[in-house]
Amino acid sequence: MSATSTDATQQDRLAAIARRVCWREPAETTLAHTPLFLCRVMALGMWDDVCIALDHYGREAFREALRAAPPGVIDVRSWHYWHHRLQVLPIPELPRRIIPA
C-alpha cells in the first residue's frame, strides 16, 4: 500500500469519526478545528475512534485540546478520565458557560 493511499485511508477514517461526533456539520468543517474535534472525540468517540485520533494527532494535541476545551463540550466524567489518562494534573474545574443576566 502506498503512502498516498494510506493517507487517504486515514483521512477517510477521521472523516467518519467527525461525522459521528459532530453530525450537524460537514466532516471537513469539523476536522478543520482540530482542538474542538479532539474534545468531541474525548467526549463522544468510541474507543476505536480515540485510538485512530491518538495515532494521527498524538498525545500532546489531545493535551492541548483538553487545556483549551470550550464549555459544554466535555462532560464531567470524560473531563476527569482524560485528565488522568493524559496526566494533565491537577484537574482544573470543568469549563462553564457564562449566561448573561
C-alpha positions as CSV (number, residue, x, y, z in Angstrom):
1,M,0.0,0.0,0.0
2,S,1.4,3.4,-1.0
3,A,1.8,6.3,1.4
4,T,-0.9,8.2,-0.6
5,S,-3.5,5.5,-0.2
6,T,-2.5,5.2,3.5
7,D,-3.1,8.9,3.9
8,A,-6.4,8.7,2.1
9,T,-7.5,5.8,4.3
10,Q,-6.5,7.7,7.4
11,Q,-8.4,10.8,6.2
12,D,-11.5,8.6,5.4
13,R,-11.3,7.2,9.0
14,L,-11.0,10.7,10.5
15,A,-13.9,11.9,8.4
16,A,-16.1,9.0,9.6
17,I,-15.2,9.9,13.2
18,A,-16.0,13.6,12.5
19,R,-19.4,12.6,11.1
20,R,-20.1,10.5,14.2
21,V,-19.1,13.0,16.9
22,C,-20.5,16.1,15.2
23,W,-23.3,15.2,12.9
24,R,-24.7,18.7,12.4
25,E,-21.8,19.9,10.2
26,P,-19.8,18.5,7.3
27,A,-16.8,16.4,8.3
28,E,-14.4,18.8,6.6
29,T,-15.6,21.6,8.8
30,T,-15.3,19.5,12.0
31,L,-11.8,18.4,11.1
32,A,-10.7,21.9,10.3
33,H,-11.0,22.8,14.0
34,T,-8.6,20.2,15.5
35,P,-8.8,21.0,19.2
36,L,-12.6,21.1,19.1
37,F,-12.7,17.9,17.1
38,L,-10.4,16.2,19.7
39,C,-12.6,17.4,22.5
40,R,-15.6,15.9,20.8
41,V,-13.7,12.6,20.3
42,M,-12.8,12.5,24.0
43,A,-16.5,13.1,25.0
44,L,-18.4,11.2,22.3
45,G,-16.0,8.9,20.5
46,M,-15.9,5.1,20.7
47,W,-12.6,3.5,21.8
48,D,-11.6,2.8,18.2
49,D,-12.2,6.5,17.3
50,V,-10.0,7.5,20.2
51,C,-7.2,5.2,19.1
52,I,-7.3,6.4,15.5
53,A,-7.3,10.0,16.6
54,L,-4.5,9.5,19.1
55,D,-2.4,7.7,16.5
56,H,-2.9,10.5,14.0
57,Y,-2.7,13.6,16.2
58,G,-0.6,12.4,19.2
59,R,-1.0,12.8,22.9
60,E,0.2,16.3,23.0
61,A,-2.5,17.5,20.7
62,F,-5.0,15.8,23.0
63,R,-3.5,17.5,26.0
64,E,-3.6,20.9,24.3
65,A,-7.3,20.3,23.2
66,L,-8.2,19.4,26.8
67,R,-6.5,22.5,28.2
68,A,-8.4,24.7,25.7
69,A,-11.7,22.8,25.9
70,P,-14.7,25.1,25.4
71,P,-17.6,25.0,27.9
72,G,-20.3,22.4,27.3
73,V,-18.3,20.0,25.0
74,I,-16.8,17.6,27.6
75,D,-18.9,16.0,30.3
76,V,-17.7,15.7,33.9
77,R,-16.9,12.0,33.7
78,S,-14.9,12.4,30.5
79,W,-13.2,15.5,31.9
80,H,-11.8,13.6,34.8
81,Y,-11.0,10.5,32.8
82,W,-9.0,12.4,30.2
83,H,-7.1,14.5,32.7
84,H,-5.9,11.3,34.4
85,R,-5.3,9.4,31.2
86,L,-3.2,12.2,29.7
87,Q,-1.6,13.1,33.0
88,V,-2.8,16.7,32.9
89,L,-2.8,17.2,36.7
90,P,-4.1,18.8,38.9
91,I,-7.5,18.7,37.3
92,P,-8.9,22.2,36.8
93,E,-12.6,23.0,37.1
94,L,-14.8,22.0,34.2
95,P,-15.2,25.0,31.9
96,R,-18.6,26.6,32.4
97,R,-20.8,28.6,30.2
98,I,-21.5,32.1,31.4
99,I,-25.0,33.2,30.7
100,P,-25.5,37.0,31.0
101,A,-28.2,38.1,33.4
